[in-house]
Amino acid sequence: MRNAVEAAFGDVDVLIGPSVPFPSPVEDPEFTEDGEEGEMLSSGFANMTGQPSISIPSGMDGHLPLGLQLTAPLGADHRLLQIAFSVETALAAWRKPSRA
């Protein structure tokens, strides 16, 4: 699995997806064993392969926060932090109201 994930970085600098596949719940969801992926759907591959990953805020769903997970190749932790900072800065600038 690690080789397959690393191969994806031949064409891109980072992989971006939701931190979890649903808005943040008010309470922690229970882990299930009936085939539901839950939180592992988004972060499971990085947890299994050791890829450096970071979750950053990306907006709100009503009063609940949403997040993006960025994942980089092995050993690219510093580059991942640079990209995460740039994405978070761009998202914050987009959300700021313009001054008239």
TORNU-503421 format. One record per residue: residue in one letter; x negated, y negated, z of N, C-alpha, C in turn. Coordinates in nm, 2 decimals. Layout:
// residues N
r type->A n.c1->X n.c2->Y n.c3->Z ca.c1->X ca.c2->Y ca.c3->Z c.c1->X c.c2->Y c.c3->Z;
...
//
This chain:
// residues 100
r type->M n.c1->-0.08 n.c2->0.12 n.c3->0.00 ca.c1->0.00 ca.c2->0.00 ca.c3->0.00 c.c1->-0.09 c.c2->-0.13 c.c3->0.00;
r type->R n.c1->-0.20 n.c2->-0.12 n.c3->0.08 ca.c1->-0.29 ca.c2->-0.24 ca.c3->0.08 c.c1->-0.34 c.c2->-0.27 c.c3->-0.06;
r type->N n.c1->-0.38 n.c2->-0.17 n.c3->-0.13 ca.c1->-0.43 ca.c2->-0.19 ca.c3->-0.27 c.c1->-0.32 c.c2->-0.26 c.c3->-0.36;
r type->A n.c1->-0.20 n.c2->-0.22 n.c3->-0.35 ca.c1->-0.09 ca.c2->-0.27 ca.c3->-0.43 c.c1->-0.07 c.c2->-0.42 c.c3->-0.39;
r type->V n.c1->-0.07 n.c2->-0.45 n.c3->-0.27 ca.c1->-0.05 ca.c2->-0.59 ca.c3->-0.22 c.c1->-0.17 c.c2->-0.67 c.c3->-0.27;
r type->E n.c1->-0.29 n.c2->-0.63 n.c3->-0.25 ca.c1->-0.41 ca.c2->-0.70 ca.c3->-0.29 c.c1->-0.41 c.c2->-0.72 c.c3->-0.45;
r type->A n.c1->-0.36 n.c2->-0.63 n.c3->-0.52 ca.c1->-0.35 ca.c2->-0.64 ca.c3->-0.67 c.c1->-0.26 c.c2->-0.76 c.c3->-0.71;
r type->A n.c1->-0.16 n.c2->-0.78 n.c3->-0.63 ca.c1->-0.07 ca.c2->-0.90 ca.c3->-0.66 c.c1->-0.14 c.c2->-1.03 c.c3->-0.66;
r type->F n.c1->-0.25 n.c2->-1.04 n.c3->-0.59 ca.c1->-0.32 ca.c2->-1.16 ca.c3->-0.58 c.c1->-0.41 c.c2->-1.19 c.c3->-0.70;
r type->G n.c1->-0.41 n.c2->-1.10 n.c3->-0.79 ca.c1->-0.49 ca.c2->-1.12 ca.c3->-0.92 c.c1->-0.43 c.c2->-1.24 c.c3->-1.00;
r type->D n.c1->-0.30 n.c2->-1.26 n.c3->-0.98 ca.c1->-0.23 ca.c2->-1.37 ca.c3->-1.05 c.c1->-0.18 c.c2->-1.49 c.c3->-0.97;
r type->V n.c1->-0.18 n.c2->-1.47 n.c3->-0.84 ca.c1->-0.13 ca.c2->-1.58 ca.c3->-0.75 c.c1->-0.22 c.c2->-1.60 c.c3->-0.63;
r type->D n.c1->-0.21 n.c2->-1.72 n.c3->-0.57 ca.c1->-0.29 ca.c2->-1.75 ca.c3->-0.45 c.c1->-0.23 c.c2->-1.70 c.c3->-0.32;
r type->V n.c1->-0.09 n.c2->-1.71 n.c3->-0.32 ca.c1->-0.02 ca.c2->-1.66 ca.c3->-0.20 c.c1->0.12 c.c2->-1.61 c.c3->-0.25;
r type->L n.c1->0.17 n.c2->-1.52 n.c3->-0.16 ca.c1->0.31 ca.c2->-1.47 ca.c3->-0.18 c.c1->0.40 c.c2->-1.55 c.c3->-0.09;
r type->I n.c1->0.51 n.c2->-1.60 n.c3->-0.13 ca.c1->0.60 ca.c2->-1.68 ca.c3->-0.05 c.c1->0.74 c.c2->-1.61 c.c3->-0.05;
r type->G n.c1->0.79 n.c2->-1.60 n.c3->0.07 ca.c1->0.93 ca.c2->-1.54 ca.c3->0.08 c.c1->0.99 c.c2->-1.59 c.c3->0.21;
r type->P n.c1->1.11 n.c2->-1.55 n.c3->0.24 ca.c1->1.17 ca.c2->-1.59 ca.c3->0.37 c.c1->1.10 c.c2->-1.52 c.c3->0.48;
r type->S n.c1->1.09 n.c2->-1.59 n.c3->0.60 ca.c1->1.03 ca.c2->-1.53 ca.c3->0.72 c.c1->1.11 c.c2->-1.42 c.c3->0.76;
r type->V n.c1->1.24 n.c2->-1.43 n.c3->0.76 ca.c1->1.34 ca.c2->-1.32 ca.c3->0.78 c.c1->1.45 c.c2->-1.34 c.c3->0.68;
r type->P n.c1->1.52 n.c2->-1.23 n.c3->0.65 ca.c1->1.62 ca.c2->-1.24 ca.c3->0.54 c.c1->1.75 c.c2->-1.30 c.c3->0.58;
r type->F n.c1->1.75 n.c2->-1.38 n.c3->0.69 ca.c1->1.88 ca.c2->-1.44 ca.c3->0.74 c.c1->1.84 c.c2->-1.56 c.c3->0.82;
r type->P n.c1->1.93 n.c2->-1.66 n.c3->0.84 ca.c1->1.90 ca.c2->-1.77 ca.c3->0.93 c.c1->1.87 c.c2->-1.72 c.c3->1.07;
r type->S n.c1->1.80 n.c2->-1.80 n.c3->1.14 ca.c1->1.76 ca.c2->-1.76 ca.c3->1.28 c.c1->1.89 c.c2->-1.73 c.c3->1.36;
r type->P n.c1->1.89 n.c2->-1.62 n.c3->1.43 ca.c1->2.01 ca.c2->-1.59 ca.c3->1.51 c.c1->2.00 c.c2->-1.66 c.c3->1.64;
r type->V n.c1->2.12 n.c2->-1.67 n.c3->1.71 ca.c1->2.12 ca.c2->-1.73 ca.c3->1.84 c.c1->2.05 c.c2->-1.64 c.c3->1.94;
r type->E n.c1->2.06 n.c2->-1.51 n.c3->1.92 ca.c1->2.00 ca.c2->-1.41 ca.c3->2.01 c.c1->1.92 c.c2->-1.32 c.c3->1.92;
r type->D n.c1->1.82 n.c2->-1.25 n.c3->1.98 ca.c1->1.74 ca.c2->-1.16 ca.c3->1.90 c.c1->1.83 c.c2->-1.04 c.c3->1.86;
r type->P n.c1->1.82 n.c2->-1.01 n.c3->1.73 ca.c1->1.90 ca.c2->-0.89 ca.c3->1.68 c.c1->1.84 c.c2->-0.76 c.c3->1.73;
r type->E n.c1->1.92 n.c2->-0.66 n.c3->1.75 ca.c1->1.88 ca.c2->-0.53 ca.c3->1.80 c.c1->1.81 c.c2->-0.46 c.c3->1.68;
r type->F n.c1->1.71 n.c2->-0.38 n.c3->1.71 ca.c1->1.65 ca.c2->-0.29 ca.c3->1.61 c.c1->1.74 c.c2->-0.18 c.c3->1.58;
r type->T n.c1->1.75 n.c2->-0.14 n.c3->1.46 ca.c1->1.84 ca.c2->-0.04 ca.c3->1.42 c.c1->1.76 c.c2->0.08 c.c3->1.36;
r type->E n.c1->1.82 n.c2->0.19 n.c3->1.36 ca.c1->1.76 ca.c2->0.31 ca.c3->1.29 c.c1->1.84 c.c2->0.36 c.c3->1.18;
r type->D n.c1->1.94 n.c2->0.29 n.c3->1.14 ca.c1->2.04 ca.c2->0.34 ca.c3->1.04 c.c1->2.01 c.c2->0.29 c.c3->0.90;
r type->G n.c1->1.88 n.c2->0.26 n.c3->0.87 ca.c1->1.84 ca.c2->0.22 ca.c3->0.74 c.c1->1.84 c.c2->0.07 c.c3->0.71;
r type->E n.c1->1.89 n.c2->-0.01 n.c3->0.81 ca.c1->1.88 ca.c2->-0.16 ca.c3->0.79 c.c1->1.74 c.c2->-0.21 c.c3->0.81;
r type->E n.c1->1.69 n.c2->-0.29 n.c3->0.72 ca.c1->1.55 ca.c2->-0.33 ca.c3->0.73 c.c1->1.54 c.c2->-0.45 c.c3->0.83;
r type->G n.c1->1.64 n.c2->-0.53 n.c3->0.84 ca.c1->1.64 ca.c2->-0.64 ca.c3->0.93 c.c1->1.52 c.c2->-0.73 c.c3->0.91;
r type->E n.c1->1.45 n.c2->-0.77 n.c3->1.02 ca.c1->1.33 ca.c2->-0.86 ca.c3->1.01 c.c1->1.22 c.c2->-0.79 c.c3->0.93;
r type->M n.c1->1.20 n.c2->-0.66 n.c3->0.93 ca.c1->1.09 ca.c2->-0.60 ca.c3->0.87 c.c1->1.10 c.c2->-0.61 c.c3->0.72;
r type->L n.c1->1.21 n.c2->-0.64 n.c3->0.66 ca.c1->1.23 ca.c2->-0.65 ca.c3->0.52 c.c1->1.13 c.c2->-0.76 c.c3->0.46;
r type->S n.c1->1.11 n.c2->-0.87 n.c3->0.53 ca.c1->1.02 ca.c2->-0.97 ca.c3->0.48 c.c1->0.87 c.c2->-0.96 c.c3->0.53;
r type->S n.c1->0.85 n.c2->-0.92 n.c3->0.65 ca.c1->0.72 ca.c2->-0.92 ca.c3->0.71 c.c1->0.65 c.c2->-0.79 c.c3->0.72;
r type->G n.c1->0.73 n.c2->-0.68 n.c3->0.69 ca.c1->0.68 ca.c2->-0.55 ca.c3->0.72 c.c1->0.55 c.c2->-0.51 c.c3->0.64;
r type->F n.c1->0.55 n.c2->-0.56 n.c3->0.51 ca.c1->0.43 ca.c2->-0.52 ca.c3->0.43 c.c1->0.30 c.c2->-0.58 c.c3->0.48;
r type->A n.c1->0.31 n.c2->-0.71 n.c3->0.53 ca.c1->0.19 ca.c2->-0.77 ca.c3->0.58 c.c1->0.15 c.c2->-0.71 c.c3->0.71;
r type->N n.c1->0.25 n.c2->-0.67 n.c3->0.79 ca.c1->0.21 ca.c2->-0.61 ca.c3->0.92 c.c1->0.15 c.c2->-0.47 c.c3->0.90;
r type->M n.c1->0.19 n.c2->-0.40 n.c3->0.79 ca.c1->0.13 ca.c2->-0.27 ca.c3->0.76 c.c1->-0.01 c.c2->-0.28 c.c3->0.70;
r type->T n.c1->-0.03 n.c2->-0.38 n.c3->0.62 ca.c1->-0.16 ca.c2->-0.39 ca.c3->0.54 c.c1->-0.26 c.c2->-0.48 c.c3->0.60;
r type->G n.c1->-0.22 n.c2->-0.57 n.c3->0.70 ca.c1->-0.32 ca.c2->-0.66 ca.c3->0.76 c.c1->-0.34 c.c2->-0.79 c.c3->0.68;
r type->Q n.c1->-0.26 n.c2->-0.81 n.c3->0.58 ca.c1->-0.27 ca.c2->-0.94 ca.c3->0.51 c.c1->-0.25 c.c2->-1.06 c.c3->0.61;
r type->P n.c1->-0.33 n.c2->-1.17 n.c3->0.59 ca.c1->-0.30 ca.c2->-1.28 ca.c3->0.68 c.c1->-0.17 c.c2->-1.35 c.c3->0.63;
r type->S n.c1->-0.08 n.c2->-1.38 n.c3->0.73 ca.c1->0.05 ca.c2->-1.44 ca.c3->0.70 c.c1->0.08 c.c2->-1.55 c.c3->0.80;
r type->I n.c1->0.16 n.c2->-1.64 n.c3->0.76 ca.c1->0.20 ca.c2->-1.75 ca.c3->0.84 c.c1->0.35 c.c2->-1.78 c.c3->0.81;
r type->S n.c1->0.42 n.c2->-1.82 n.c3->0.91 ca.c1->0.56 ca.c2->-1.86 ca.c3->0.89 c.c1->0.56 c.c2->-2.01 c.c3->0.92;
r type->I n.c1->0.63 n.c2->-2.09 n.c3->0.83 ca.c1->0.64 ca.c2->-2.23 ca.c3->0.85 c.c1->0.79 c.c2->-2.27 c.c3->0.84;
r type->P n.c1->0.83 n.c2->-2.38 n.c3->0.90 ca.c1->0.96 ca.c2->-2.43 ca.c3->0.89 c.c1->0.99 c.c2->-2.47 c.c3->0.75;
r type->S n.c1->1.12 n.c2->-2.44 n.c3->0.70 ca.c1->1.15 ca.c2->-2.48 ca.c3->0.57 c.c1->1.29 c.c2->-2.55 c.c3->0.55;
r type->G n.c1->1.35 n.c2->-2.57 n.c3->0.66 ca.c1->1.48 ca.c2->-2.64 ca.c3->0.66 c.c1->1.57 c.c2->-2.59 c.c3->0.77;
r type->M n.c1->1.70 n.c2->-2.62 n.c3->0.75 ca.c1->1.80 ca.c2->-2.58 ca.c3->0.85 c.c1->1.92 c.c2->-2.52 c.c3->0.79;
r type->D n.c1->1.99 n.c2->-2.43 n.c3->0.86 ca.c1->2.12 ca.c2->-2.38 ca.c3->0.81 c.c1->2.21 c.c2->-2.42 c.c3->0.93;
r type->G n.c1->2.27 n.c2->-2.53 n.c3->0.91 ca.c1->2.35 ca.c2->-2.59 ca.c3->1.02 c.c1->2.26 c.c2->-2.63 c.c3->1.13;
r type->H n.c1->2.27 n.c2->-2.57 n.c3->1.24 ca.c1->2.18 ca.c2->-2.61 ca.c3->1.35 c.c1->2.07 c.c2->-2.50 c.c3->1.37;
r type->L n.c1->2.06 n.c2->-2.40 n.c3->1.28 ca.c1->1.96 ca.c2->-2.30 ca.c3->1.30 c.c1->1.85 c.c2->-2.31 c.c3->1.20;
r type->P n.c1->1.72 n.c2->-2.29 n.c3->1.24 ca.c1->1.61 ca.c2->-2.31 ca.c3->1.15 c.c1->1.59 c.c2->-2.20 c.c3->1.05;
r type->L n.c1->1.53 n.c2->-2.24 n.c3->0.94 ca.c1->1.49 ca.c2->-2.14 ca.c3->0.84 c.c1->1.34 c.c2->-2.15 c.c3->0.82;
r type->G n.c1->1.28 n.c2->-2.04 n.c3->0.78 ca.c1->1.14 ca.c2->-2.04 ca.c3->0.77 c.c1->1.09 c.c2->-1.97 c.c3->0.64;
r type->L n.c1->0.97 n.c2->-2.00 n.c3->0.59 ca.c1->0.91 ca.c2->-1.94 ca.c3->0.48 c.c1->0.78 c.c2->-1.87 c.c3->0.53;
r type->Q n.c1->0.76 n.c2->-1.75 n.c3->0.48 ca.c1->0.64 ca.c2->-1.67 ca.c3->0.52 c.c1->0.55 c.c2->-1.68 c.c3->0.40;
r type->L n.c1->0.42 n.c2->-1.72 n.c3->0.42 ca.c1->0.32 ca.c2->-1.72 ca.c3->0.32 c.c1->0.22 c.c2->-1.61 c.c3->0.35;
r type->T n.c1->0.18 n.c2->-1.54 n.c3->0.25 ca.c1->0.09 ca.c2->-1.43 ca.c3->0.27 c.c1->-0.03 c.c2->-1.44 c.c3->0.17;
r type->A n.c1->-0.15 n.c2->-1.42 n.c3->0.22 ca.c1->-0.27 ca.c2->-1.44 ca.c3->0.13 c.c1->-0.35 c.c2->-1.31 c.c3->0.13;
r type->P n.c1->-0.45 n.c2->-1.30 n.c3->0.04 ca.c1->-0.53 ca.c2->-1.18 ca.c3->0.03 c.c1->-0.61 c.c2->-1.17 c.c3->0.16;
r type->L n.c1->-0.66 n.c2->-1.05 n.c3->0.18 ca.c1->-0.75 ca.c2->-1.02 ca.c3->0.29 c.c1->-0.87 c.c2->-1.11 c.c3->0.29;
r type->G n.c1->-0.90 n.c2->-1.17 n.c3->0.41 ca.c1->-1.02 ca.c2->-1.26 ca.c3->0.42 c.c1->-0.99 c.c2->-1.40 c.c3->0.38;
r type->A n.c1->-0.87 n.c2->-1.43 n.c3->0.34 ca.c1->-0.84 ca.c2->-1.57 ca.c3->0.29 c.c1->-0.76 c.c2->-1.65 c.c3->0.39;
r type->D n.c1->-0.79 n.c2->-1.62 n.c3->0.52 ca.c1->-0.71 ca.c2->-1.69 ca.c3->0.63 c.c1->-0.72 c.c2->-1.84 c.c3->0.61;
r type->H n.c1->-0.84 n.c2->-1.90 n.c3->0.59 ca.c1->-0.87 ca.c2->-2.04 ca.c3->0.59 c.c1->-0.79 c.c2->-2.10 c.c3->0.47;
r type->R n.c1->-0.79 n.c2->-2.04 n.c3->0.36 ca.c1->-0.72 ca.c2->-2.08 ca.c3->0.24 c.c1->-0.57 c.c2->-2.08 c.c3->0.26;
r type->L n.c1->-0.52 n.c2->-1.98 n.c3->0.33 ca.c1->-0.38 ca.c2->-1.96 ca.c3->0.37 c.c1->-0.34 c.c2->-2.08 c.c3->0.45;
r type->L n.c1->-0.42 n.c2->-2.12 n.c3->0.55 ca.c1->-0.38 ca.c2->-2.23 ca.c3->0.64 c.c1->-0.38 c.c2->-2.36 c.c3->0.56;
r type->Q n.c1->-0.47 n.c2->-2.38 n.c3->0.46 ca.c1->-0.47 ca.c2->-2.50 ca.c3->0.38 c.c1->-0.34 c.c2->-2.51 c.c3->0.29;
r type->I n.c1->-0.31 n.c2->-2.39 n.c3->0.23 ca.c1->-0.19 ca.c2->-2.39 ca.c3->0.15 c.c1->-0.06 c.c2->-2.41 c.c3->0.24;
r type->A n.c1->-0.06 n.c2->-2.35 n.c3->0.35 ca.c1->0.06 ca.c2->-2.37 ca.c3->0.44 c.c1->0.07 c.c2->-2.51 c.c3->0.48;
r type->F n.c1->-0.04 n.c2->-2.58 n.c3->0.51 ca.c1->-0.03 ca.c2->-2.72 ca.c3->0.55 c.c1->0.02 c.c2->-2.80 c.c3->0.43;
r type->S n.c1->-0.02 n.c2->-2.77 n.c3->0.31 ca.c1->0.02 ca.c2->-2.85 ca.c3->0.20 c.c1->0.17 c.c2->-2.82 c.c3->0.17;
r type->V n.c1->0.22 n.c2->-2.70 n.c3->0.18 ca.c1->0.36 ca.c2->-2.67 ca.c3->0.16 c.c1->0.45 c.c2->-2.74 c.c3->0.27;
r type->E n.c1->0.40 n.c2->-2.72 n.c3->0.39 ca.c1->0.48 ca.c2->-2.78 ca.c3->0.50 c.c1->0.49 c.c2->-2.94 c.c3->0.49;
r type->T n.c1->0.38 n.c2->-3.00 n.c3->0.45 ca.c1->0.37 ca.c2->-3.14 ca.c3->0.43 c.c1->0.47 c.c2->-3.18 c.c3->0.31;
r type->A n.c1->0.47 n.c2->-3.10 n.c3->0.20 ca.c1->0.56 ca.c2->-3.13 ca.c3->0.09 c.c1->0.70 c.c2->-3.12 c.c3->0.13;
r type->L n.c1->0.73 n.c2->-3.01 n.c3->0.21 ca.c1->0.87 ca.c2->-2.99 ca.c3->0.25 c.c1->0.92 c.c2->-3.11 c.c3->0.35;
r type->A n.c1->0.83 n.c2->-3.15 n.c3->0.43 ca.c1->0.86 ca.c2->-3.26 ca.c3->0.53 c.c1->0.88 c.c2->-3.39 c.c3->0.45;
r type->A n.c1->0.80 n.c2->-3.41 n.c3->0.35 ca.c1->0.82 ca.c2->-3.54 ca.c3->0.27 c.c1->0.95 c.c2->-3.53 c.c3->0.19;
r type->W n.c1->0.99 n.c2->-3.41 n.c3->0.14 ca.c1->1.11 ca.c2->-3.40 ca.c3->0.07 c.c1->1.23 c.c2->-3.43 c.c3->0.16;
r type->R n.c1->1.22 n.c2->-3.39 n.c3->0.29 ca.c1->1.34 ca.c2->-3.40 ca.c3->0.38 c.c1->1.35 c.c2->-3.54 c.c3->0.43;
r type->K n.c1->1.24 n.c2->-3.63 n.c3->0.43 ca.c1->1.25 ca.c2->-3.76 ca.c3->0.49 c.c1->1.34 c.c2->-3.85 c.c3->0.40;
r type->P n.c1->1.42 n.c2->-3.93 n.c3->0.47 ca.c1->1.51 ca.c2->-4.02 ca.c3->0.39 c.c1->1.42 c.c2->-4.13 c.c3->0.33;
r type->S n.c1->1.46 n.c2->-4.17 n.c3->0.21 ca.c1->1.38 ca.c2->-4.28 ca.c3->0.14 c.c1->1.42 c.c2->-4.41 c.c3->0.21;
r type->R n.c1->1.32 n.c2->-4.50 n.c3->0.21 ca.c1->1.34 ca.c2->-4.63 ca.c3->0.26 c.c1->1.38 c.c2->-4.73 c.c3->0.15;
r type->A n.c1->1.48 n.c2->-4.80 n.c3->0.18 ca.c1->1.53 ca.c2->-4.89 ca.c3->0.07 c.c1->1.47 c.c2->-5.03 c.c3->0.08;
//
